[in-house]
Amino acid sequence: MKEKQAWSINGFLGILLFIIGGGLGVLLLTQERILPGIILIILGVIFVSTITAVQPNEASVVTFFGSYLGTIRKSGLWLIVPFSNRKKISLRVRNFNSVKLKVNDIEGNPIEIAAVVVFKVVDTYKALFDVDSYEKFVEIQSETALRHVASKYPYDRFDSEGYSLRGNADEVAAELSLELQHRLSVAGVEVMESRLTHLAYSTEIASAMLQRQQASAILSARQTIVDGAVGMVQMAISRLEAEGLQLDEERKAAMINNLLVAIVSDRSASPVINTGSLY
């Protein structure tokens, strides 16, 4: 079953019927017409007992001796079926902040991760009757989905292309939202947004992974420097040859070696003046 509209009319009509029934009942009692007076007073009490108030962004789920009659979403004062039970449920947008979970990424590295989930109830029947407690259901399923998504990606990509938890936060959040919506649809909940709020290596490997990140950064920088140095050496040799200066293979190799050492070195090069012959 899905949510449906419950029967209801303006609640002020119930108040009017209560006033009329109660007034006539009291009038009949004063005229010593006991039975009709009592019946009218009871009817008036029944009418006023069926009045329910619905606040904005709130719904009232109506059941009648265990049967689901429907849901009232429109705010205001309403008169419903007598002897029915009403349960209020909030339709407001809410946040759920998960605790910091300790999980293993796809490479087996222990990480700490947490997320915030923005959701609201869109089907009151499913929220109340298809799950035991939809709020607890959202909490448990959100943490389960977060663990599942976190285990599909590495914390970071050092030497290959692809998604990572640190480098592709938007893509990971989008996949987490889809995973949550699939899991929470049974509870009549719509996931509006989900975002990672905490991401870090676990304490036992944090220092080691920091050294790895530093080494990877140094290696990447060195690779960029070497690529640039090779290009500069090639350009220098081409310019010299274009100007008419011809070098044999030995001198060319020495020149390439000197230029690469000067460019790639992490310290400033010390110039050496050659006072002898080039050959």
N, C-alpha and C positions, 0 to 999 in steps of 0.2 A: 504493500500500500504506500501511497504518497499523501502528502498534506492536501487537505481540502478545506473549503470554506465552511464554517459552522453556521447554523441558523441563528440569527440574532435580529432584534429590532431595537429601536431607540430605548435606552434605559429610563428616560424620564417618563415614558409611558407606564413602566412598572411602578414608579413612584406615585404617579397619578392614580393608578389602580389600587395601590396600597392605601392612599388617602381616602379614596371613595369607599373601598371595602371596609376599612377600619371605621370610617365615620358612620356608614350605614349600620355596621355591626353594633357600634356603641349605641346608636339611636334605637335599634331594635331591642337591645338589652334594657334600655331605659323604659321601653314599652312592654317589658316582661315577655318578649318573644325571644326566649333564651336560645333555642336551637338554631334558628336562622341567623341570629346575631353572632353566635359562636362560629358558624360556618363562614360567614362573611369575613370575620376577623382572621380566621385561619387562612382563607384565600388571600387576604391582603398580606399576611406574613409570608406566604409562599411566593407571591409576586415580588416582594421586596428582597427575598432571599436569593432570587435568581438574577439580581442585578450585579454586574461585574464591571469594573473600571479597567481599561487598558491604557497604559502609558505609551507615549511615543517611542518607537523602536523597541516595542515589546509585543509579545504575542501571548494569547491565552488559549491553551489547549483544553478542549471540552470533551469529557468522557461521561457516559451514562451507564452506570452499573457495569463497568468493564468494557463497554463498547466505545470506540472512537467516533465522535460526532463531527469533529472538525476543529479548525483553528480560527480564532479571531485575530486579525492583524491590524485592523484599523483602530486607531486610538479613539477613546471616548468612553461614554457610559452606555452599556448594552444590557438588554434583557434577553436571557437565553432560556434553554429548556429547564423546567423545574427539576429539582433533585439531581442535577448534574454536578460533576466535579470539575473544578478549573485548576489548571496548573500554569503558572507564569513562566515564560522563558524569554531571555533577552535576545534581541536581534542586533545588538550593537556590535561594532567592530572591536575586537579584542586582540591583545598581544599575549603570546606565550614565549617566555624566555627559558630556553633549555639550560640545564646545568652544564658545566664543562665535562665533556665526555672524553674518555681516554680510549682511542681506537688505533688500529694499525692501518696505515695507508697501503696502497697496492704493492709497494716495495717492502712492506713489513716493518716500516719505521713507526714506533709509537708516537702519536701526536695527541694534542689536546685541541678539541674543537667544540664550539657552541654556536647556537643560531637563535634568531628570533622569528617567530611565525605570526603573521597577521591573518586572522580568520574571522568569520562570522557564520551564524546559523542561517541556512536558507531553506531547510525542510524540517519543520518542527516535529513531524511524525517520526522521521528517522532518528532525530536527535534524542527523542524521549523513549521510543519503543524499540528501535532496532539495536541499540547498544545500552549497556547498563548505566554508564555515566559518560556522556559525550565529552565533558571536560577532561576527565581522566583518560579517556580514549585518545583525545587529541594530544595529550602530554606523552603518552607511551608511544603512540605511532610516530610522533614527530621525532623523538629520540631514535626510534628504530630506523626511520628513513634517513636521518642524518648519519647514522653509523653506516648504512648501506651505501650512500653516496660517497662518503669519505673514504671508504675502502676501495673505491673504483679508480681513484686518481692518486698520483704521488703528491707529496707535499710541495715539491718543486721539481722543475725540469732543468738538469744541469748540462746534459750533452745530447739532447734529442728534442724533437718537436712534439707538440701535443698539449693537451690540457693539464693543468696542475691546480691544486687547491689555492696556492698563493698567487699564481699568475693569472688565473681565470676565475676570479670571484663572481663576476656577473653570470658567466655560463654555468658555474656550479650552482649558484643560487636559483637559476631558471630550472635546472634539472631537479633540484631539491623541491621546488614548488610543484612540478609535475608529479614527482613521486608522492608528495604529501597529498595532492588532490586525488590521486588514484586510491590512496589508502583511506582517506577521510570521507570520501563520497558516500560510503555506507552509513556514516553518521549524520548525513545531511549538512555537512560543513563545507563552506567554500574557502579555499586558501587564496588570499588576496596577494600576499607577498611573503617571501622568506629571505633572510639575509644571514650570512655568517657574521657573528659578533666577536668571535675569539678563534684564533688559529695560531698554534705554536707547537714546536717540538716538545716532547715530554722531557722532564728535567734530567732523566738519566742519560739522554743522548744529546742534549741541547749543546753542550760544549763541543762535542765531536762534530756535530752537524754544522756548527758555526765555523770550525776550522775547514770543513769541506767546502762551505760556501766561499770562504776567503780564498782557498786554493783555486776553486773554479773561477772566481773573479780575476785572480792574478793570471791564470792560464788564458782566459778569454782576452784580457788586456794584452798579454804578450803576443797572442796570435794576431791581434789587430795591428800591433806595432810591427811585427815581422812582415805581414802582408803589405803594409805601407812602405816599409824599408825596401823590400824587393822592387816595388814599383818605382821608388825614387832612384834606385841603382840602375834599373833598366832605362829610365828616362835620362840619367846622367851619361851613361855610355852612348845612348843614341844621339844625344846632343853633341858629344865630343866627336863621334864619328861623322856626324853631319857637318861639323866645322872643319873636317879634314885631318883630325888627329887620329892616327891609326896606332893601336896598341896590340902587341902580340898577346898570345894566350896567357903567358906567365904574368905579364904586367896587368893584364885585364883581371886575372884572378886575384892578384894582390890588391888591386883597386877595389874590387867587389868586397873582398874580405875587410879592408879598412873601413869602407863606407857602412857595411853592415854592423861592424863592431861599434862604430861611432853612433849609429842611429839606434840600435837595439839596446845598447848599454843603459842601465838605469842611473848611471852617473855621467856627469859632463865629460866630454872627450877632451883630453889634453893634447894640444897640437904639437907636432914634432916637425921641425924645419929640416928638410933634406938639403945639405950643402954640397952633396956630391952629384954625380951624373945620374940621370934617370936610368941609364942602361949600364 
